[in-house]
Amino acid sequence: MGGLLSKHVHEGHSRIVVANSPSRNVQFPTNRISNTKYTVWTFLPLNLIEQFGRFMNLYFLLIACLQLWSVISPVDPLATWAPLIFILTVSAVKEAFDDIRRFKRDKIANERIYWVLRDGSRFKLQAQDICVGDIIMLESDQEIPCDMVVLTSSDPEGVCYIQTSNLDGESDLKMRTAPAETKPMSEADLKCFQGTVECAHPNAEIYRFDSRLQLREHGAEFVPLSSANLLLQATHLRNTDYVYGLAVYTGNETKVGQNKTKPPVKWTKQDKLINRMTIFIFCFQISLVVIFGIVGDLWNERNMDSAWYIDPMEGEWYSFAIIPLRFLLLNSMMIPISLKVTLDIVKYYYAMLIGWDENMADGPDGNANAANTAISEDLGQIEYVFTDKTGTLTENIMVFSKCSIDGLVYGQEFSAFGDEKLQHALADGDRAVVEFFKALALCHSVVPAEHNGKIVYQASSPDEEALVQAAAQLHVVFNHRERNTLRADVLGRQMTYELLAVLEFTSDRKRMSVLLHDPSSGSMRLYTKGADDVMMARLAAGQLVVPTTAEHLERFAGVGLRTLCVAYRDVSIDEYEEWRPRYDAAMTALDNREARLAEAAEHLECDLVLLGATAIEDRLQPRVPETIATLREAGVRVWMLTGDKYSTALQIATACNLIMASELTDQLLRLHASGDPARHLDSQLQKAQHLLSNEKSVSMIVEGHDLPQLMRHEDFRTIAMLCSTVICCRVTPAQKAEVVRMVKDTGCMTLAIGDGGNDVSMIQEANTGVGIAGREGLQASRAADY
């Protein structure tokens, strides 16, 4: 079988990758990828096994074979063989064409040419021949052939940019960096580089890469590596002339490969019903055949002397079976083969109607397309809808709407940009207002790029992009980023800062910080932004502006706006020097790196001074709240599965009425796997049952890193099935498919809809998959049924 991927059992807790040493890495697979279901030799047997997995086809094959025996059948065998062969051939040809398309896509990917450094020389190699430990040179706009650690790039600071729309649905660029120790290396240095990377065995966690690099084998110094140093397979290099990277995962062992699932064979509810009915009717036929056969044989024994002409096979050893088999053929019309042909024709016509429906078209060239013509009747029986967020529920367009600074709201009636009070405050150099927008312009991971003389921002989060653009529109312009340097034009004054540390956002922390050093004054300042619930707990006591800002946050959230708090804190040199070793130790840890970094961040992110709050509008797709309301009235439950962060997912769910704002306090179950998961699930189950007994709806939110532990417990599925809405955030493509499978295994009819490559797994897993051809490309639509 051409197989999607095979799971291997790995020894030890990690793998060691040695650069430029093919003989030391022979245990790892090459970079050849395969997404096909069949090979030339396995196509016919596997396809026939798949088709004869339907009992109706087996039944017709039995009848057709019996009709070849003229002794028991007066019917021309062609009457059964012709339609049976036609049905099997059409299905086989369709499967063959689908697999050929997959093979052609694999062939294109496998035969792409890349520059590779190996054995001290540089040469061109097909992607499928790349091995773990090879050093690969990528050029701008090339697709990344395998998972590789950035060693150096055309940027002096070792920075490069990738587009990850195939993985997480985000079309914005993301920054990746080379370790400081390898970024100065030339190609000559890389040809003789003998460093080793210690990393986890292949896994599906696309957001995590807790590893470390030894510059020399058996050296004592370790360089920390994280997802910020990893280029993932199937992403694209952008805005960077070249990059050299060390291959660490290849072929189907890459993080993308580990998230792939074999496309399942989809049976409609009607198909399953017909299959069961066919088995029942066949059993009924057999009972009639046995009864009639026994009666016939007894009658023959008693009357054969006077009716000798009825049984010409008298004396043959098989004569006892002739009468039962004749009765079987006579009763075969109970399951007419015309039923199968008629159903297939009707289903095909139904699928054509979907394509012709003008009300389902998006513009003159945007007609709906039924790629799977066999499952159309299931569209009317859906019980659960699983939807992506970005590009499906939302347009992924963020607009800065309002802000609260030093207890004053700007943008009361219209956008903050049109508020004259804000314009005057900036013109007068109001310290609080200027500091607020300076924090927005500097506290982020956004990358500025110049296009046609204008600065264009590329961000991993549309929220960050909206905030940086808002600051720029108000003349606090972020205009340059290097590895450890940030520059901004603050009201006409160019300011340069040294970036000492980035305390990144995680779903647990729900905030991010940057620690900056101002060379002109010698001071250090920490800027922090994050969700109001975590930020308020970290503010210094006695700030009069806090209660007023909290009221403003409630008002913003009440109208469906996404909110963040912004704060700062000055850091002394002594405090920084005491804190830095703790931070560096956390950065090089292989185990629990995220937890240790969070612990280090806690020591700085305290006693903050509140600057204000932001309010951003995330535009939903047209009529999303009304559509969800209509689905709910029809008894359909809608679940949101997204790779986005916790706060974003919750705010979008509120904006599109998946969860009502009034339900957030008491009717939303927030599941986690910390502590004792079984006890936690038991308490949450009791809470859900109590709410339902009081005729209140129940909703649930859970994060991807908690799902593996929680899904081991039956109570998790019980709670989920009681909820009217479930939100799964920070989930990988494989986890999306697991959640869909969990519900599908209960016998409920499921539909999954998405628009990015990260939605393919759940689209294929659901009973019905809908793909949107949009900004994130065509991967979802190509893998979908509709």
N, C-alpha and C positions, 0 to 999 in steps of 0.2 A: 504494500500500500504506500502511496506517495506521502501519506501522513503529515499532519500539521507539525507536530513536535512530539518528541518522546522524552519522558521524564526520567532522569538518571538518579541513582542513589549516589550521593557524594560522601566521601570520607573526610573526617575532620570537621572543624568549625569554619574553615576558610580555605580559599585557594591562593596559591602563590604563583604569580605571573612574572616570569623573568624576561626582560627586554632583550631583543636581539639574540635569542637562544632557542631556535626551533627544536633542538633535541630535548630541551628541558620542558617543552610545552606540548609534547606529542600526545598527551592524554586528553587534550581538549579538542573538540570538533573543529573542522574548517568552517568557513563562513557561508557555505552553500545553504540557501533557504529553500524550503519546499512547503507550499500551501495546497498542494493537489490532494484529491481524495484517492486517485487511482494512478497506476502505471499502465504501460501498454499491455503488460502480461496479466495484470490483476483486474483490468477494467471489466471484461466479460463475466468472469465468475463472481466478482463482488457486486456488480450491478444486478446480475440475475438473483443473487442471494437477497439483495435489498428489495427487488421488485417482488420476489416470491415470499418476502416477509409479510405481504398482504395475503390473507387467507383466500380472498376471492380469486386472486391470480392462481394460487395453488389448486383451487377447486376446478377452475376452467382448464388447467393443464391436465388434471386427472380425467375430466370428461373428454377432452380432445384426444388423449391417449387411448381411452376406451373405444372411441369411435373409429379408431384405426382397425379394430377387430371386427370384420364384416359379419362374423357369426352372431354377434350380439347387437349390432347397430345397422339399421337400414339407412341411416342418414349419411350423407356425404361428409367426410371428416373436414373438408375445406370450410364448411359452414361455421365450425368452431375455431379451427386453426388460423384462418385468415384474420378475423378480428383480434384474436389473441396475439398473434405475431405483430399485427399493426400497433396494438396498444403498447406492447413491450418495446418495439422498435422506436416508436415516437419518444417514449420516456428515456430510452437509452441514448438516443441521439441528442436529446436536450441535455442530459447529464454529461455526455461527452463534450459538447460545445462549452458548457459551463466550466468543465475541468481544463479544457484547452485554453480558455481565457485565463484561468488561474496559472496554468503552466507558462503562458506567454508573459504574464506579469512577472512571474518568478524569474524567467529567462532574462528579461530586461534587467532586473535587479542583480542577478548573479553575474551577468556579463559586462556590467559597467567597469570601466577601466580607472584604476587609481595608481598613484605613485606610492611605492612601498620601499622602505629601507629594511634590508635584510642581509646578514652576512657581510656587512661593511660596504654594500653597494646599493645604488638606487635604481629601480627599474619599474616598468609598468606591469600591472597584474590585474586579472579579473577579480571582481569582488568575492566570488566563490572560492578563490584560492588564498584569500587572506587567512592568516592563522593568529591565534592568541600569541601575544608577544611581539608581533610585527609593529613597526612604527610607520604610520600612514600619513602622507601629505594630502591634505584636502585643499581645494581651491574654492573661491567664492561661488555660492549657489549650488555646489555639489550636494547630493544627498549623502548622508553619513552612512557608511556600509555596515558598521558594527558599533558596539558600545566601546568607547575609547576615552582614555584620560588625556586631557589637554596637557601637552608638555611645553609648547611655545607657539607663538602666533606672529603675524605680521605687525601686530601692535606692540610697541616697545614695552608696554605693561603686561603683555601676555593675555590680553582680553580678546574675546571673540563673541560673535552673536549668532544665535540659532533661532530658527522658527520651528515651533513644536506643535503646529496645528494638527498633525497626524496623531498626536498622543493625547493632548488635553483639550483640544478644540480652540485653543487660543492662537490667534494669528499674529499677535504682537511678538516682537523679538525678545529673547531672554539672553542675558549676559552669562558667559562662562569664562573662567580664568585659569591660567596656568599657575602652578605653584611658583612662588618667588624664586625657589632654588633652581628651577629648570627653565624659566622664561628667557634667560640670556643665552641659552644654548644655540649654537649654529647647527647646520645640517651635518657638518663634519663631527661635531661633538655627539650628535644623536646617533650617528653610524656606529660609534663605539660605546654607546651608553649601555651599561650593564645593571641598571637599577631594577628593583623588584617591587611589585605592588601586592600587598596582602589585602584581599577583599572577600566579601561574602560569596558563597556559592550562588549560582544563577537563581534569581528570584524575580517575582513580578512587581516589586516595589519600585515604581518609576520615580518616586520622590525621595528615595533614600539611597545613599552610597557611602556608608561609613567605612572608610578604608584608610590605608596609609602607604606611603612610598618610602622605600630605602634607596638613597642615591647610589649606594654601593652595596653589593651583596655582603651580608654579615656585618654591615656597618651598624653603628650604635644610634645614629640619628634617624628619627622618623619624621616625615613630612605629612601632616594631616591632609586627607582627601575627602571631599564631600560631593554631593550632587552638583555643586557649583563648579566642579572640575570635570564633570562627566558629560560627554557628547553621546546622545542616545541614537541608536539605529533608527532610520526612517525620518529623522529630522533633517533640516537643511541649514547649511552654513550661509549666513547673510552678512553683508557689510564688512567682510573681513577678507583680505587678499589671500591669505593662506593660514593653515593651522597644521601643526604636527601633533599626532596623538598616538598613544600606546593602546593597542587593542587588548581589552580585558575579557569581553564576552563576545562570542561569535555565533553565527548561524541562528538556530532556533533556541540557543541559550541566552540570547540577549533579553533585555527587559521587555521589549516589544514581543519577541517570540514567546516568552513565558506568559504573556497575556493573551495569546491567541487560543482560540478554541476551534475544534473541528466543526464545520457547519453541520447541524443536525438534520436528519430527514424529518420534515414536518408533515404530520397527519392532522387533518381537520377533525373537529368533533364529529362531523357527519361520517367521515371515513372510518373513525373508530367504531361508531354505532353500526355502520354497514358491515364492518369486519366481524363484530360480535354477532350481529343478526345472521350473517353468512354461516358462521360456525354453528349457531343454534339450528338453522334450517338444515345444514348438512347432517347434524346429529339426528334431527327428526327424520331426514331421508334415510339415514342408515337404519334407524329403527323400523321404518316401513319396509326397507329392502330386506332386512332380516326376516320380518314377519311374512311378507309376500314370498320371499325366497323359500322359506320352510314349507309354506302352504303349497307353493308351486311344485317343489320337489316331491312332497307327499302325494299330490295329485298325479304327478308323472308316474310314480311307482305303481299306483293303482290303475291307471288308465293307459299305460304305454302300449299295451297289446292292441287296443282298439284305436289309439291315436298315435301310431308309430311315426306318422309324417311330421309331427310337431317338433321332435327333437332329433335332428340329423346327426348329432354328436354322441349318440348313445354308445356307451362302452368306453369313451375317453375318460381319463382320470380327472379332468377338470370339469366334467359335465355338471357336477353339483353346483358350480359357480355361475353357470350361464344364465339361469333364470334370475337370481339376485342382481347380477350386473345389468341385465336387460331392464329390470325395474328401476335400477339407479339411473340409467340413461333416460327412461321414460319420465322420471320425476325431476330430471335436471332442469326442466323449464321453471321450476320453483325459483331458481336464481338465474335469470336470463342474462346471457353475455351482453345483450343490448343495453342492460342497465348500466354497465360500466362505460360503454361507448357514449350513451346518452348523457350520463353525468359529466364526462370529460368535455363534451361539446357545450353543454349548458354553462359549465364553469368558465370555459374559454370565452364564451359570449358575454358572460357577466363581467369578466376582467376587461373585455373590450369596452363595455359601457363605462367603466371607471375612467378609461383613457379619453373617452369622448365627452365626459361631463364637463361642460364649460364652467360650472360653479366651483370645480376643484382645480381650475387652472390658475397659475400665477403669471399673468401676462400672456401674450400671443404664443410664446415658445415654452411656456412652463406647464404643459399638460401633465396630469398625473399619469404615472406609468405602473402597470401591474406586471412586475417581473415574474412573479409566481402566480400562474393562472389557476392553481389547484386549490387555493385556500380562501377564495373570496367570501364564501358563506360564513366564515368565522368572524368577519368584521361585525356582524350583527349580534355576536354572542360574547363580546369582550366584557370581562369583569374587573380586570386590573390594567391600568395604563401606567407604564414606566417611562418617564420623560427625562431627558437631559435638560440642563438649565440654559447654558450659554448658547445662543443662536437658535434655541427651540422655544423656550418660554420668553426669553428676552432677545432684544436686538443687539445686546452687548454694547450699547452706546450709553456712556455715563455723562451726565451733565451736572456741573457744579451749580447748586441752586441757592442755598442760603448758608450763613455762618453766624456763629455767636462768638464775639470777641470781647473779653473783659466785661461780660454781663450785658452787652448790647447785641441785638439781632440786626444783621444786615441782609436785605433782601426780603423784607416783611411781605410786600405785595407782589413784587416781581423778582427777577433774578438779582443776585447780589451785585452783578456787574453793572446794573443800572441804578444802583443805590448811590445817590449823591453824597450821603453821609460818609459812606465808605471811601469814595473818591477824595473827599475833603480830608479825611483822617490820614490817608496815604500821602496826600500832597503836603500836609502839615508835619509829616514825619512822626505821627503818633507811635510811640515806642511799642505798645502792646500790639497794635495792628501790624506794624512792620515785622515784629518778631514772629507773629502768627504766620504770616505768609512766607517768611524766611524759613520757618520750620517746614511748611508744605513744600517749599522748593528744594529742600535738602534732605529730608527724612524719607527715603524711598530707595527703590532699586531701578529706577527709570534710566534709560540710556538716551541721550540726545544725539541726533544726527542732523546734518545740514542737507537740505534738499531744495534746489532752486533758490538758494540764498536765504531760506527760512529754516528755522529749527523745528525738526519733527521729533516727537517723543515716541520711543518704543518701550512698552512696559509689559510685565508679566501679568499685571492686574489692571483692568480698565479703571478701577477706582483710583489707583495711583496716578495713572495718566490724566484723569480728570482733575485731580488736585494740583498736579504740577502745571497743567495748562491754565488752570484758574489763576495760580500765582503769576504765571507769565503774562496773562492778560491784564493783570493789575501791576505790571512793571517790576515784578520780582522774578527774573528770568534765569532759570537753571540752564546753563549753556555748555558745560564741559564736565566729562567724567573720565578720569584715568583710574588706575588700580587703587591708588591711595590719595587721590586728589579730586576735590569737587570745586567747581567755580560757578558763581551766580552773579548776575547783574542786579543789584538791589537798588532800585530807584535811580539808575544811572551810574551807580558806583560799583566797579568790578571788585568782587571779593573772592579770595581763594582760601580753601580750608583743607587741612590734612585729615583724611579719613582714618581714624585709629581703629575703629571696630564697628561691625554691623551686627546687631542682635536681631536675627531674622524672625519674621512672623512664623508662628506655628499655630495649629488649631487649638493647642492647649494654652499657649501664652495669650493669644488673641491680641497681640500688639507687636510692633517692631520699633527699634531704636537705632540711632546712629550716634557715635561718639566722635566729635569733631574738635580739631585743634586749630585755633586762629593764630597763624604766625605773626600777624601784625600786633596782637595784644598779648600773645602767649597764653591765653586762657583756653580752657577746655569746657565744652558744653555738650550735654546729652539731650538730643531731641527725641521725643517719643510720641507715637500716635497709636491708637488702638480702640477697642470696644469700650464703651463707657463703663460697663460693669467692672472690668479689671482696672481701668485707669483711675476711677474714682477712689478705689481702695489703696492706691499708691501715691496719692497726693499728700503734700505736707499739710498739717493741721492748721486751722485758723484762717483759711482763705475765704474772704467774704463773697467772692464771685462764684463759689462752687454751687450753692443752692439755686442761684439764678440760672446758671448754665444747665443744671439738671432739669429745671422746668423747661428750658428751651429744647433740650434733647427729647423730652417727652412729647412736646408739640411737634417737632420734626418727624419723629417716628410715627406719630398719630396720622400723618398724611402720607405715609408710605415711603419716606425718604431714608436713605442709608446714612447712618451717622457714625462719626468718629470723634474722639477727644484728642486734643493736641496739647502737649506739655513739654517742659524743659527742666533741666537741672544743671547747675554748674558743678564741675568735678575738679578737685584739687590734684596737683601733681603727685602728692604723697598717696592719696587714695587710689589714683590710677596705677602707680607703680606697685602698690600692694595687690590690686585686683588683677593685673595683667597676667601673672603666672597662672592664676586659677583658670583664666579664660583660655590660655594657650594649652594647658593640660587637658581641658575639656575638648578642645579642637582636635587633639591627636588621639583621643580615646576611640577604641574600636567598639567597645560595648557601652550601651546607654549614652551615646554621645549627645543625643537631643536632650535627655534629662539633665546631663551634667552642664550643658550650655545654658539651659533654662535656670539652673541653680546659680551659675555664675552671673547671669543677667539680673537675677533678683537683688544682688548686692548693689547694683547701680540704679536700677529702676525703682527707686523709693524716694520719698520726700520731694515729689515732683511739684513744679509750679504750673498751674493750669493756665494755658493761653486761651483756649476756647474750644469750639466744636464746629465740625463741618456737616453739611447735609447735601447728599448727592441723589439725583434722580436717575434711576436705571429704567430706561424705557422698555416696556414690555412689547412683545409682538402684538399686532392689532387683535383686539377682542379676546385676549387670553383669559381674563377673569370671567367673562361671560361664558366662554367655552367650558371652562372648568366647572362653573355652576351648573351648566346644562348636563354635563357628564355625571355630576353628583346626583342630580334629579333623576337621572336614568339608572341610578344604582351602581355606577362605575366608580371605582376608587382610583385615585391618582397618586402615584408615588414619584418623588423627584430623586434621581440618582445623579450626583454631580461630583466632579473632581475639584470643585471650588471650595473655598474655606467655609468654616462653620457659620460665621456671622453673615457672610454674603448669602449663603444658601437660605438662612432663616429669614433674612430681610426680603429676598425675592419671593419666598413662599408666602410671606405676609402680603406683599404687594399684589400678588396674583390670586389671593383669596384661597390658597391651599390651606392656610392656617389663618384664622381670624386673630386680630391683635388682642382681642379679649381672652383668647385661649392660651396665650403665651405663659401666663403665670401658673395656672392650676391644671390646665388640660393638656399640656405638652410634656410628654415623658422624655427625659434626656438620659439616654442609656450610655453606660460606660463599662469598661472591663477592669477598672482598677479595684483593688481590694478583693472581695469575694464575689465574683460575677454571679454565681448561683443565687446567693442571698439577695443581691441587688435586683436580679430579674424577678425573683419571687415577690419582693416588695412592690416592684413596678407592676407586676401582674395583678396583685391585689388592688392597687390604686386604679388600674384601668377598669377592672370589674366593678369597683365601687362607683366610678364615674358613669359607666354605662348603666348601672342599676338606677342611677338618678337621671337617666335620659340625657346625658351630656356626651358630646363627641370626644374622642380621644385621638391625639396625634403623637408622633414619635420622631425624635431626631437622634441619629447615631453617626459616629465618624468611622472612616475606613480603617484606621489602625486598631479600633476596638472590635471590628466585625469578626475576624477569625476566631477569637475566643468566645464571643457571644453566640455565634451561629452553631457552636457545639452543643448548646443547651436547647432543649425542646421548648422551654418557656419563651425563648426569644421569638420563635415563629408564632407561638400562641399569641404573644403580645402584639406582634406586627399584624396578624390577621384580624385582631380586634380593632385596630386603628383605622380611622377614615383616611388619614394621610400619614405617610412615612417619608422622612427626608434622610437620605444617606449622603453625607458630604465627605470630601477628600477620599473618594473611592477610586480604585484602579479599574481599568476596563474589565479585568477578570472578576473583580468583586461585583461589578454591575451584573455580570452574567450569573454569578452565584446567587444574588438576591432574586433575580428573575426566576432562576431554576427552583429556588426554595418555594416560591408561590406556585409555580407551574406544577410542581410535584404534588400539590394538594388537590389537583384536578381542576383548578380554576383556569379560565381562559385569559391569556395575557397578551398585551400588545406593548411593544417598546418602540419609542420614537427618538431619533437623535439626528445630528447633522455632522458629526466629526468622526475621525478614525477611531477615537476612543470609545465610540458608541457601538462599534461593529459587533463586539462580543455579545452585548445584551440584545441587539437587534436579531442576531442569529439564534439566540437562545429562546426568545419569546415565541409563542404560538404564531403571532403575526408581527413582522418587523416593518417599520416605516422609516425610510431614510429621506432626509431633506438635502437637496442639492443647493448649498448656500456658500457662505464665505469660507467655510472650513474645507471646501473641496468636495469630491464626489465619492469618497470611500464609503460613507454611510449609505448613500443611495445605491451604490453598486452591490452592496452586501444585503440590501433590504428586499423584502417581498413586494413593497410598494414604494 
